Structure formats: structure tokens, C-alpha cells
């Protein structure tokens, strides 16, 4: 009697179940088409793994969805910065960090720097002059930040006037955002 032909790759993969390990069915089970039902423990692990996989998939999709508007926003600031200064060579997180920590004389007296309200370390919460808590501005600490370009622009307009006494340039915005996205 000749041995049964080896099933194709896809048939072999269909017969495997992943429960933290591979379970490969015996040749006789493969040939007869008899597959055992998972035990209670295997079934529970499948549900846990599926839930974890679904959660991970949603988290990655959410991060990708939030990253796209951020990237578009930074790219838009890059186009505007290049238009304002043809010598513009790109944004710098180091310049953004220096800008975040620098004190300015043109704005309100009680907010001479970004750090007046936002903490020196952007991964920690800040506080307004009125005492209201501000969530961290670093993306690593506040993943939902900078997902809505209109909201970002609104806060740049308000905060730049309070700190600088003028609007921020596209390069200042891009540098500062680069710093926050790198933290």
C-alpha cells in the first residue's frame, strides 16, 4: 500500500491550531478527517488569545489612525515653513525642545514660556495659572494628543499669543510638534 500524499501547505496550516504552541494532528487523523475538539483549557486560551489579538489590532489601528493626521499636520507645517523660508531644511526636535523651555518677553507676564503651564518634562502634567491641571503634552504620555488639526491650531493660536505675544511661525510649530512626538 502506498503512503497517502503529503497535503499541501494550506491544508497543513488549516490543521494546526495555535494555543501558545503548535498542535499538529497525526497523519492518521489527517487522512481520516477526524479532528479532536479542544479541551476546556485550550478553548479558554483561544478566547483569551482572540481577545488579546482583537485588542492589539484595535490599538494598532487607533495609533495608525491618530498618526496619519499628525503626519499630515507636520507635513503641512513643512510646506508653509518652506514657503516662508526657501532655505528651510526640516524640523528639529532639539529646536522644539529649546523653544519649549525658552522664556519670551512679548506675551503675558504670567506665561513667559511654554513651561509656565506645561511641565518642564512634557511627559508630566502641567497646570494653568488658575490651577487647572493640563494633561501631559508628550504623545508617549497622552497618545490621543494632536489627532485633531483644528484643535491643535486653536491651541497654538491661543498659547503662542499668551507666551510670545504673536502667532508661532510654521517652523516653530513643526519643531515643537516634532519635540512632542519624539517624547
N, C-alpha and C positions, 0 to 999 in steps of 0.2 A: 504494500500500500504506500502511495506517495504522500509525503507530508503536505499539509494544506499550505497554499501560497501565503507568503507574508502579506498582511494587509497594508494598504498604502498609509502614508504618513498621517493623513487626515483621519482615517479610521482609527489608527493607533491613538491619536490625540483625543478623539471622542471617547475612547475607553478609559482615559485617565481622569482621575479626579484629584484636585488639589485641596488638601486639608493640612497645609503646613508641610506636606510631604507628598510625593507621587505614589499613587496606588496603581500598579499595573496589573491588569487581570491576567490570569493564566491563559495559556494557549487553548486549553480545552473550553474555558468559559467564553473565549473569543469566538471559537468555532461554533459552539452551541448557541451562542447568543444569550446565555444566562448570565445575568449580572446581579450581584447581591445588592440588597438595599443597604443604605448607610445605617450604621448603628446610631443610637441616640446621641452619643458623644460626637460622631462625625457630623450628624445633622446640625447640632448646635454650633459646632465650629464653622460649618458652612454659613449659617445665618450671621454669625459674628463677623466672619470674613467678608461676606457680602455687604453688611452694614458698614464695616470699615472701608471697604473699597468704594462704596457709594459716597460716603463722607469725604474721602480723599478726592474723588473725582469732582464732587461739588466744590470743594475748597480750591482745587487747582483751577477749575473753570471760573470761579469767582475771582481768583487772583489774576487770571489772564484777562478777564473782562474789565477789571479795575486798572490793569497795567496799560491796556490799549488807550484809554482816554489820557492817561498820564503821558504816555509816549507821544501821542498826538499833540498834547498841550506843549510839551517841551520842544517838539519839532516846530510848532507854530511860533514859539518864542525865538527859536533859532532863525527862522525866516525873517522875523521882524528885526532881530538883532543884526542880521546880515544886511538888511535894507538900511538900517540906521548907520551901520559902520561896515563898509565892504571889507575891512581888514579883520572882521570877526572870525575867530578860528575855533569856536566851540565853547561850550560851557565848562566850568570848573567847579567841582565840589569844594576845593580848597578856597577859591574866591568866595563861594557861597558861605562857607564857614566863617571867613573873615568878615563878610558883610553882616552875618547874623550876630556877631559879637561886637561889632564896631558901634561906637556912640556917635550920634549926629546932633548938630545944633539947630537944624531947621524945623524940627517938629515940635510937638508938645513937650513942655518941661518935664512932665512926669513919665514920659516914654521916650527917652533919648536913644534907645537901642531895642532891637528885637527881643533881647534878653530881659528887657524891663517887664515883659509879660510872659514870654515863652522862656522856659528854663535855659540855663547855660548849656545843659545837656539836653538836646531835643528829644531824647527818649524818655524824659520825665515830664510830669505835668507842670504847667505854669499857672500863673494867677494874674488876673486883671488888677488894675489899681483899685477897683471896687471890691476886690476879694473873691471874685468868681473864679472857680477852677477851670483851666483850659486843658483839654486832653493833650498828650504829647504830640508834637508836630512831625516827629520822625515816622516814616512809614513802617519801620520794624515794630514800633510800639502801637501805632494806630493804622492798621492795614487799610481801613476804609478811607483814609485821607486822600485828597487830591483826585477823587474819582469824578467829580462834577466840575468841569471847567468854569462854568458860570459862578459857582460858589468860590472857587479859587480866585477868580478875577475880582469878585466882590471884596474878599478879604485882603487881597493885595492892594486894592484901591484904598480901602479904609486904613489898613496898617501902615502903608507907605506914607500916606498923608500925616498920620499921627507921629511916625518916627522921623521921616525925612523932611516933611513939610512939602512934599511933591509926590508925583507918581513915580514908581520904580520904572527903570528902563527895562526893555525886554531882556537884556543881558543880565541885569541884577535879578530879575525874576527867574530866569533859567539857571543861573548859578546857585541861587538859594534853593530852588527846587531840586537841583542836582545834589546838593548837600543833604537835603531831607530824604531824598530817595536812596542815598547811599548809607543812611543811618538805620 
